[in-house]
Amino acid sequence: MKTKFLMLIMMSYSFFGFAQNLVPNSSFESYFPCPSTVSQFNVLSDWTIPNIGSSDYFNACAPIGSWSVNVPNNLKGVQSANTGTGYAGIYLTSLDPFSPIAYREYLQVQLTSTLTAGQQYLVQFYWSLADSSSHSVQEIGVYFSAFQINYSQPTNLLYTPQVEQVGTPLNNSSGWSVFQQIYTATGNENYLIIGNFRDIANTTLDSTGVPCSLIECFAYYYIDDVSVSISTNVTELSNFTGVTLFPNPNNGQFTLNVKGFDGEGEIKVFNMVGQQVYHYSGTFTEHDIDLTQEKNSLYIVKYSNDNGQFVKRIVKQ
């Protein structure tokens, strides 16, 4: 995934502030009543559907059954929520062998405030391919609109997403993967829509090995933790020439080498909301850091001792 990450650390260094999320009900935890079966997306607060597809809402409160929208066990597979007890679900494509039309589903939400022209925003959400999907796709994006979309067809929306991931199979069905992109606003964006905006000819399908059903082949995805926040610029700082952090990106396990500046030092690692997720202090030349229990995302690593400090971004994927 190609991503850009920009943040700001002042030279005087008190750890940077984190911007407000402009997406209401961002982790799909506000609802009434509890969903009992598929296509009950309207129980969610704030979220709507921009076409006549039937996006789904899953929650741990739902009963388990043949058409269950329970979390983690439901008709599409088994997946715990990335945060809380609920998440949304959409078809990024569904192909009926008897029809040339590709069915699509989307998620739409009104932002809490209009985006500011020229301002850079970090756009992020988590996705997971449902176990029952016969295919995965390589295209998913976000479209920002000045107005609410109400498209009277169940097919792909005829809009070009301003941020999009393409060219990499979206085939993670064992956990959650993160979509992260930087977007520079034009100043009239009030709504956000998530989905696959490409037609059949421009959607890349990869088989998962799961057979198609009698009526369709499909790629179905769970979505959780959607956010749009001001991207503040981070300057990577170092008073230590030669200090290294590797590998980057990584799977959550990486090493800080401070050879030449070893001695008593302190390591702190922060996530995107400013929470400290790792801390170590002691005497070392090389130290292994383990964030495998944390989400795939961007983290900031700070190493400091009496001689100065080293600050660097690292990506867990």
Stockholm file with secondary structure:
# STOCKHOLM 1.0

chainA/1-317         MKTKFLMLIMMSYSFFGFAQNLVPNSSFESYFPCPSTVSQFNVLSDWTIPNIGSSDYFNACAPIGSWSVNVPNNLKGVQSANTGTGYAGIYLTSLDPFSPIAYREYLQVQLTSTLTAGQQYLVQFYWSLADSSSHSVQEIGVYFSAFQINYSQPTNLLYTPQVEQVGTPLNNSSGWSVFQQIYTATGNENYLIIGNFRDIANTTLDSTGVPCSLIECFAYYYIDDVSVSISTNVTELSNFTGVTLFPNPNNGQFTLNVKGFDGEGEIKVFNMVGQQVYHYSGTFTEHDIDLTQEKNSLYIVKYSNDNGQFVKRIVKQ
#=GR chainA/1-317 SS CCCCCCCCCCTTCCCCCCCCCCCTTTTSCCBSSCCCSTTCGGGBSSEECSSSCCCEEEETTSCCSTTCCCSSEETTEECCCSSTTEEEEEEEEEECTTCSCEECCCEEEECSSCCCTTCEEEEEEEEEECTTCSEEESEEEEEEESSCCCCSSSSCCSCCCSEEEESSCCCCCSSCEEEEEEEECCSCCCEEEEECCCCGGGCCEEECSCCCCSSCEEEEEEEEEEEEEECCCCCCCBSSTTCEEESSSBSSEEEEECTTSCEEEEEEEECTTSCEEEEEEEEESEEEEECTTSCSSEEEEEEEETTEEEEEEEEBC
#=GC SS_cons         CCCCCCCCCCTTCCCCCCCCCCCTTTTSCCBSSCCCSTTCGGGBSSEECSSSCCCEEEETTSCCSTTCCCSSEETTEECCCSSTTEEEEEEEEEECTTCSCEECCCEEEECSSCCCTTCEEEEEEEEEECTTCSEEESEEEEEEESSCCCCSSSSCCSCCCSEEEESSCCCCCSSCEEEEEEEECCSCCCEEEEECCCCGGGCCEEECSCCCCSSCEEEEEEEEEEEEEECCCCCCCBSSTTCEEESSSBSSEEEEECTTSCEEEEEEEECTTSCEEEEEEEEESEEEEECTTSCSSEEEEEEEETTEEEEEEEEBC
//
